[in-house]
Protein backbone atom coordinates (compact mmCIF):
# COMPACT_ATOMS: atom_id res chain seq x y z
CA UNK A 1 0.00 0.00 0.00
CA UNK A 2 1.45 3.34 -0.99
CA UNK A 3 1.04 6.55 0.88
CA UNK A 4 -1.36 8.75 -1.03
CA UNK A 5 -1.79 12.37 -0.23
CA UNK A 6 -5.03 13.17 1.52
CA UNK A 7 -7.30 15.19 -0.73
CA UNK A 8 -9.11 18.05 0.83
CA UNK A 9 -12.03 19.74 -0.86
CA UNK A 10 -13.31 23.02 0.42
CA UNK A 11 -17.06 23.59 0.35
CA UNK A 12 -18.37 26.45 -1.78
CA UNK A 13 -18.34 29.86 -0.13
CA UNK A 14 -21.24 30.12 2.29
CA UNK A 15 -21.56 33.86 1.72
CA UNK A 16 -23.14 33.23 -1.70
CA UNK A 17 -25.85 31.05 -0.21
CA UNK A 18 -26.25 33.56 2.60
CA UNK A 19 -26.95 36.32 0.09
CA UNK A 20 -29.56 34.19 -1.66
CA UNK A 21 -31.26 33.36 1.63
CA UNK A 22 -31.23 37.01 2.67
CA UNK A 23 -32.74 38.08 -0.66
CA UNK A 24 -35.40 35.39 -0.32
CA UNK A 25 -36.22 36.45 3.25
CA UNK A 26 -36.61 40.08 2.17
CA UNK A 27 -38.84 39.14 -0.78
CA UNK A 28 -40.90 36.73 1.34
CA UNK A 29 -41.43 39.39 4.01
CA UNK A 30 -42.53 41.96 1.42
CA UNK A 31 -44.78 39.48 -0.46
CA UNK A 32 -46.50 37.19 2.07
CA UNK A 33 -49.22 36.31 -0.43
CA UNK A 34 -46.70 34.36 -2.50
CA UNK A 35 -46.22 31.81 0.30
CA UNK A 36 -49.98 31.48 0.64
CA UNK A 37 -50.39 30.94 -3.11
CA UNK A 38 -47.46 28.51 -3.24
CA UNK A 39 -48.95 26.49 -0.38
CA UNK A 40 -52.40 26.52 -1.97
CA UNK A 41 -51.06 25.31 -5.33
CA UNK A 42 -49.28 22.45 -3.56
CA UNK A 43 -52.44 21.44 -1.71
CA UNK A 44 -54.52 21.68 -4.90
CA UNK A 45 -52.03 19.47 -6.74
CA UNK A 46 -52.06 16.90 -3.95
CA UNK A 47 -55.87 16.92 -3.94
CA UNK A 48 -55.79 16.33 -7.70
CA UNK A 49 -53.69 13.20 -7.17
CA UNK A 50 -50.21 14.48 -7.93
CA UNK A 51 -47.48 12.95 -5.77
CA UNK A 52 -44.59 14.94 -7.28
CA UNK A 53 -44.49 18.36 -8.92
CA UNK A 54 -42.16 21.13 -9.98
CA UNK A 55 -41.64 24.08 -7.64
CA UNK A 56 -40.52 26.07 -10.66
CA UNK A 57 -43.83 25.39 -12.42
CA UNK A 58 -45.74 26.49 -9.33
CA UNK A 59 -43.79 29.76 -9.17
CA UNK A 60 -44.36 30.32 -12.90
CA UNK A 61 -48.11 29.83 -12.34
CA UNK A 62 -48.03 32.37 -9.50
CA UNK A 63 -46.22 34.90 -11.71
CA UNK A 64 -48.65 34.30 -14.58
CA UNK A 65 -51.80 34.67 -12.45
CA UNK A 66 -50.47 37.80 -10.73
CA UNK A 67 -49.41 39.50 -13.95
CA UNK A 68 -52.65 38.60 -15.70
CA UNK A 69 -54.69 39.98 -12.79
CA UNK A 70 -52.98 43.37 -12.70
CA UNK A 71 -53.09 43.66 -16.49
CA UNK A 72 -56.78 42.77 -16.70
CA UNK A 73 -57.87 45.58 -14.36
CA UNK A 74 -56.32 48.14 -16.69
CA UNK A 75 -53.74 49.30 -14.17
CA UNK A 76 -51.78 52.16 -15.72
CA UNK A 77 -48.66 51.07 -13.86
CA UNK A 78 -49.03 47.33 -14.49
CA UNK A 79 -45.38 46.91 -15.50
CA UNK A 80 -44.21 48.50 -12.26
CA UNK A 81 -46.39 46.15 -10.22
CA UNK A 82 -45.28 42.91 -11.84
CA UNK A 83 -44.30 40.23 -9.37
CA UNK A 84 -40.50 39.96 -9.35
CA UNK A 85 -40.34 36.38 -8.09
CA UNK A 86 -36.68 35.56 -8.68
CA UNK A 87 -35.80 32.03 -9.80
CA UNK A 88 -33.31 31.91 -6.93
CA UNK A 89 -36.26 31.95 -4.50
CA UNK A 90 -37.91 28.81 -5.90
CA UNK A 91 -35.78 26.35 -3.95
CA UNK A 92 -36.42 28.19 -0.68
CA UNK A 93 -40.20 28.00 -1.18
CA UNK A 94 -39.90 24.28 -1.95
CA UNK A 95 -37.61 23.60 1.01
CA UNK A 96 -39.86 25.47 3.43
CA UNK A 97 -42.97 23.72 2.13
CA UNK A 98 -41.27 20.35 2.56
CA UNK A 99 -40.26 21.22 6.15
CA UNK A 100 -43.80 22.38 6.94
CA UNK A 101 -45.37 19.29 5.34
CA UNK A 102 -43.21 16.35 6.42
CA UNK A 103 -45.99 13.97 5.38
CA UNK A 104 -45.01 14.72 1.75
CA UNK A 105 -41.20 14.53 1.83
CA UNK A 106 -40.86 13.67 -1.87
CA UNK A 107 -43.34 16.11 -3.37
CA UNK A 108 -40.45 18.16 -4.70
CA UNK A 109 -37.31 16.57 -6.03
CA UNK A 110 -34.33 18.11 -4.34
CA UNK A 111 -30.83 18.03 -5.67
CA UNK A 112 -27.70 18.30 -3.64
CA UNK A 113 -26.22 21.71 -4.19
CA UNK A 114 -22.58 21.46 -5.17
CA UNK A 115 -21.84 25.15 -5.37
CA UNK A 116 -23.33 28.54 -5.75
CA UNK A 117 -22.38 30.84 -8.56
CA UNK A 118 -21.63 34.37 -7.58
Beta strands, then each sheet from edge to edge (+ up, - down):
end
